[in-house]
C-alpha cells in the first residue's frame, strides 16, 4: 500500500495536487507503473549507495537498458543468475572475513519475494554484460599504444632541487619588548576574545540497564511471540524454537552449544551476558526490543516528571535535582563553543546550533519522540542547559603568551618577505639557483625521484608544500627554474609563511622491469574505464533516442492551459530532455488567472510562461472569479 506522498516519492516528482503520475514514454509507448517500479528497484540496488537523488536520476537509464535487452532478445536464465548470486556470496564471505556458511544462511533465510528480487537483479547485470558486448564495448576503445603512452607519462619520475625559506628561520632575529606587544595586542583585540561557551547536563536511558525488567516481560510472552523473537535472534538455529519454555539461563546454554564459532574460547558467563543482551534488545518486525521498550518507558516517565518540575519553576539545575531524587546518573558536557563539530556524548543527537538556541526558560532537549524498532537505535535521552559562560575579552596579562607567539610570527614573516624579494631579484638577474643560494647562504635541497600522481616528495621535510612544488615542477622544462613562489602551510593564517624556488634537473622514464610488471594490469583497467565511458555514451544516445519525459498541464477553476502553442486536447504529453515548453494560462469569461504551481520558469504569477523538462512533471494553473 502506498500513501499519496509515498507514491510521489517512489514514482516521480512534482505530482501536482493529486493528479495522476506519469512515467514518461519509452520507444513510443507510455511507461507503466510496474515498469517504473521494477526499474527503480534495480536502480536502487546498483546506485543506492550514491544517494537517493543520484539513484532516481538513473531510473531512466535502467528503463532504457531493459528496453534494449528486450530488443536484442537478451534473457539470462535463472540458473545463470543463481550462479552469479552464489559467486557474490562467496566473494562477500572472503571480503568480510565472515564464515561463508553464515552468509549463506542469511541468503537461505530470505523470503521468496526477496529471493525473486535478487535473481531479477542478477539477471539484469548479466544482461548488461551481454549488451556491452553487442554494443562493441567489451574490450574498450583505447589501443595498446595509447595506453602505453598514458602509462609512461603517469609513471615518469622527476628529480629537482629547491631553495625553501620558512618564517621559522627568522624567528631568532625578532626582538620583543612590552610596548611592541601591547601595541600588537591593541590592534588585534578581537583575536584574543573568548567566545561564549555553554554546558549541558543530560541523562540517558540505555536498554542494557533494563535487562532485568525485560526478562520479566519475556517470561510473560506468549509462545508465538517467543518463537518470533528467538527466530529473529538466531535464524540459523533450526532448533531454537524448541526453547520457548526454557529459562533464560537454560536458553543461553543451548545457544552456546549451537553457536560454537561465535562463542569459541569465551567464558560461559561472558557468553551468557551477550546472549541475554541480544535476546532483550533485538526487535521483531515493527516491535522494538523488550529492553528498548523498558528504557523508553523509564525515559518518558523521567521526561514527564522533569517537565512538570521545570514548568513550575524554570532553573538551569532542574534536571540534576530531579535526577538526584530518582537516582538517575547525570553526565555533563565540557564547555562548548559555537564552532564545535559535535556535542561530546550526544553526537548525532544534538547539534551545536541546538545548544545555542537554549535559554533558562527554554532549557530542555528531549532526545526521542517515537519508539524506534532499530536494534542499534540511539537510547532515549534528555538534555538541559546547565551553564552559560558569556563572551569576554582577555586582558593583556592573560593573552600575553599568545600575543608574544603571534607577534614573533608576524615579524618573522616580514623578514621572510624581505629575503624573498632579494632572492626574486637574483632570479630575475638570471643567476643560477646554486649561485643565488651561495650568495645568500641558503641551503639547496635535493628532491625526488617523485611522480606526478601526488603524495610525499622524497627529500622534502615540509609535507604541506608537496603539491605546490609538484605543480611547479610539472610546468618546467629540464634545467629550467621556477619563479619565486609564496605558500602557506597554516590554514589559520592569511600571511604566506614559506617562499621557494624549484629547478627541474631531470626526468626518469619507466624501467623495463616496471613496465613488464605493471603495464598489463594498467592496460586492462584503462580499457575497462574506456569501455565504461563508451557504454555510458552509447546508452545516453539511446536514452535521447528512445525516452521522453512526461509533462502534463492541469487547470483548477474555469480556464485552460495552452501547451507548446497547442490547445489542451491537441497538446503533446511527452517531450525530450531539456526541451523548453511554452505554457499559457487562458481564463474563461468571468474568470482570471491567479497563479501557477509547479516548476515554471518566469515566476508563479505570469500567465505566459515556460517549463524546462528535466523529469516527469506537471504544472497547474489556478483560475478564480473576477473580483476575488
Secondary structure, 3 states (H helix, E strand, C coil): CCCHHHHHHHHCCCCHHHCCCCCCEECCEECCHHHHHHHHHHHHHHHHHHCHHHHHHCHHHHHHHHHHHHHCCCCCCHHHHHHHHHHHHHHHHHHHCCCHHHHHHHHHCCCHHHHHHHHHHHHHHHHHHHHHHHCCCCCCCCCHHHHHHHHHHHHCEEEEEEEEEEHHHHHHHCCCCHHHHHHHHHHCHHHHEECCEEEEEEEEECHHHHHHHHHHHHHCCCHHHHHHHHHHHCCCCCCHHHHCCCCHHHHHHHHHHHCHHHHCCCCHHHHHHHHHHHHHHCCECCECCHHHHHHHHHHHHHHHHHHHHHHHCCCCCHHHHHHHHCCCCCEECCCECCCCCCCCCCCCCCCHHHHCCCECCECEEECCCCCCCCCCCCCEEEEEEEEEECCEECCHHHHHHHHHHHHHHHHHHHHHHHHHHHHHHHHHCCCCHHHHHHHHCCCEEEEEEECCCCCCCCCCCCHHHHHHHHHHHHCCCCCCECCCEEECCCCCCCCCCEEEEEEEEEEECCCHHHHHHHHHHHHHHHHHHHHHHHHHHHHHHHHHHHEEEEEEEEEECCEEEEECCECCCCCCCEECCCCEEEEEEEECCCEEEEEEECCCCCCCCCCEEEEECCCCEEEEEEEEECCC
